Amino acid sequence: MFTITKEVYFCYGHRLMNHPGKCRNLHGHSVKASISIQQAQLNEQGMVCDFSEIKDCVESYIDQHLDHNFLLHQDDPIIPMLIENNERFLALAEHPTAEVLSKMIYQHLKQAGFNVAQVVLWETASANACYSEN
């Protein structure tokens, strides 16, 4: 099995309403997403795929939904104030954790036709969450 990995970077704000610690407060992250694609056979160019194909697919999704956006659980009581002030946000059915975001990116790439092995989201330099279906 051949595997390639592409890294992309973006920023987002969020809070985890039910978190017992600091993460219940409004805060933001500059993150790295590490996307691994695999294939048993290489294409006619001797590649799993071109890195730019991964970049184009994932960056358009991230730009539209995640980058410089405020990610909240759909029941967060701050949402009406954000609507009233015409602020950008994304309400999720799940809490906006690194685990959930890595799953969202994974599912987008899979729906786009990539054979995704895993997506790792580095929330800090020393902490990451990974999603795969294996």
C-alpha positions in Angstrom: 0.0 0.0 0.0 1.3 3.5 -1.0 0.5 6.4 1.3 1.1 10.2 0.7 0.4 12.9 3.2 -0.4 16.6 2.6 -0.5 19.2 5.3 -2.7 22.3 5.3 -3.0 25.1 7.9 -6.0 27.2 9.0 -7.4 29.1 12.0 -10.7 28.8 13.8 -12.4 29.9 17.0 -14.7 27.8 19.2 -15.7 26.9 22.7 -16.8 23.6 24.3 -19.8 24.5 26.3 -19.7 21.5 28.7 -15.9 21.4 29.2 -14.9 21.5 32.8 -11.7 23.6 32.1 -10.6 26.6 30.1 -12.0 25.2 26.8 -15.5 26.2 27.8 -14.4 29.8 27.2 -14.3 31.5 23.8 -10.8 30.9 22.2 -9.1 30.1 19.0 -6.5 27.8 17.4 -4.0 27.9 14.5 -4.0 24.3 13.4 -2.4 21.9 11.0 -4.4 19.2 9.3 -2.3 16.2 8.1 -4.2 14.3 5.4 -3.0 10.8 4.3 -4.3 9.2 1.1 -3.5 5.7 0.1 -3.7 3.4 -2.9 -2.6 -0.1 -3.6 -1.5 0.8 -7.1 0.2 4.0 -8.4 -1.4 6.0 -11.3 0.1 6.3 -14.8 2.4 9.0 -13.5 3.8 6.8 -10.7 1.8 8.6 -7.9 -0.9 7.9 -5.5 -2.3 11.3 -6.7 -0.9 14.8 -7.2 -0.5 16.6 -3.9 -2.3 19.6 -5.5 -5.4 17.6 -6.0 -5.6 17.0 -2.2 -4.8 20.7 -1.5 -7.4 22.0 -3.9 -10.1 19.8 -2.5 -9.4 20.3 1.1 -8.6 24.0 1.0 -11.9 24.9 -0.8 -13.8 23.0 2.0 -11.8 24.5 4.8 -12.1 28.1 3.3 -15.8 27.7 3.0 -16.6 26.1 6.4 -13.7 26.2 8.9 -11.0 28.8 8.3 -11.5 32.0 10.3 -14.9 30.8 11.3 -16.4 30.5 14.8 -17.5 26.8 15.4 -20.2 26.1 18.0 -22.5 23.4 19.1 -26.0 24.0 17.6 -27.4 24.5 21.2 -24.9 27.2 22.2 -26.8 30.2 23.7 -24.4 32.7 22.0 -25.8 31.9 18.5 -28.7 34.4 18.6 -26.2 37.2 19.4 -24.0 36.2 16.6 -26.9 36.2 14.2 -28.1 39.6 15.4 -24.6 41.0 14.8 -24.2 39.4 11.4 -21.2 37.4 12.6 -19.8 34.4 10.7 -20.2 31.0 12.6 -20.9 27.4 11.9 -23.4 25.5 14.2 -22.6 21.8 14.5 -24.7 18.9 15.7 -21.6 17.7 17.6 -19.3 19.7 19.9 -16.6 21.4 17.8 -13.6 19.4 19.0 -10.4 18.5 17.1 -11.8 15.0 16.9 -15.0 16.2 15.2 -13.2 18.5 12.8 -10.8 15.7 11.7 -13.8 13.6 11.0 -15.5 16.4 9.0 -12.4 16.8 6.8 -12.0 13.1 6.3 -15.7 12.7 5.2 -15.4 15.6 2.8 -12.3 14.0 1.1 -13.9 10.6 1.0 -17.0 12.0 -0.6 -14.8 13.7 -3.2 -13.4 10.3 -4.2 -10.1 10.2 -2.3 -9.1 6.9 -0.6 -8.4 8.6 2.8 -6.3 6.7 5.3 -6.6 9.3 8.0 -6.8 12.9 8.9 -4.8 14.2 11.9 -5.7 17.6 13.3 -2.9 19.3 15.3 -4.7 21.7 17.7 -1.4 22.6 19.3 2.2 21.7 18.6 2.0 18.9 21.2 -1.7 17.7 20.8 -3.5 16.1 17.9 -6.7 14.2 17.2 -6.9 11.6 14.4 -9.9 10.2 12.5 -9.8 7.1 10.3 -12.3 4.4 9.5 -9.8 1.6 10.2 
